Amino acid sequence: MPSDLSPIDKAKFVAAKQATQYVQDGMKVGLGTGSTAAWLVKCLGEMVEKDGLKIKGVPTSTRTAELARDVGIEVISLDEAKWLDLTIDGADEFDGNLNLIKGGGGALLQEKIVATASDQMIVIADAAKNVETLGNFPLPIEVIPFGWQTTKTLVEETLIGMDVLGRKVSLRMNGEAPYYTDEGNHILDLHLNRIGNARQLSLILNQIPGVVENGLFIDICDIVIIGFGDGRVEVRDINEGSVEEGRIDFLETDNLFADLND
Ligand SMILES: O=C(CO)[C@H](O)[C@H](O)COP(=O)(O)O
């Protein structure tokens, strides 16, 4: 077993590896963004190269598009694909109803569009992302740069009437400058600590002029695959209401793991 990887990275890897079992020849697959999704893309690239897996990938960011091409996955746009069989992505938090906070990596807009245009969305995550109530992770919202400070004020005023614990709103930065998304927008991070009614908050935030989308994914995710640092995986399926457990043996995957870690 590679010793230089943290238990969290191993957990992300086993969740991603388990998710590849849902990918079949001929599928159009949405490819998420972030460190866990990057493991998935690398695993799928390995399957394309070594097993001749034939898939078309729709990436959710320029970062993922580059990685997917690098590992040999055929990349198409969502407009070319029109509809997807499956999207696999990471998350910043998920709750017992498989509702999510996403957008820690700034790609929430494309991620939500792509996941919504899929028959099935699978989230891959380490166990630390599992929460009872969403909101400890700051909720990202994507806003257009025009008048963003006014939009921020409107968001702050809106939060006064909401069932949340914190109300601090900060502009995401990239060093000294504001962060820009792939669509040329900014991100406001909402430090809410606890979101009492995520469905209501999501609907209300999206009504504010200047807000393009928020990082709450409500009723979008079907399955969460949770990875643990010792190789265990747990699969939660919202439709089946089931929980399955398994294990990925690091000894069996050691070579792949080492290759992918290059
Ligand atoms: O939503 C996302 C990017 O916008 C990511 O999926 C989320 O931030 C989780 O990232 P990681 O897998 O690196 O923990």
The ligand as a MOL file (V3000), in Angstrom:
LIG
                    3D

  0  0  0     0  0            999 V3000
M  V30 BEGIN CTAB
M  V30 COUNTS 14 13 0 0 0
M  V30 BEGIN ATOM
M  V30 1 O -18.2260 20.7710 -5.6980 0
M  V30 2 C -17.0810 20.5920 -5.9980 0
M  V30 3 C -16.3350 21.4730 -6.9200 0
M  V30 4 O -17.0930 22.6020 -7.2800 0
M  V30 5 C -16.3440 19.4030 -5.4420 0
M  V30 6 O -16.9910 18.2590 -5.8560 0
M  V30 7 C -16.3260 19.5080 -3.9460 0
M  V30 8 O -15.7140 20.7580 -3.5960 0
M  V30 9 C -15.5630 18.3550 -3.3160 0
M  V30 10 O -14.2140 18.4550 -3.6450 0
M  V30 11 P -13.1530 17.3710 -3.1740 0
M  V30 12 O -13.4870 16.0990 -3.8550 0
M  V30 13 O -11.8260 17.9510 -3.6280 0
M  V30 14 O -13.2280 17.2700 -1.6690 0
M  V30 END ATOM
M  V30 BEGIN BOND
M  V30 1 2 1 2
M  V30 2 1 2 3
M  V30 3 1 2 5
M  V30 4 1 3 4
M  V30 5 1 5 6
M  V30 6 1 5 7
M  V30 7 1 7 8
M  V30 8 1 7 9
M  V30 9 1 9 10
M  V30 10 1 10 11
M  V30 11 2 11 12
M  V30 12 1 11 13
M  V30 13 1 11 14
M  V30 END BOND
M  V30 END CTAB
M  END
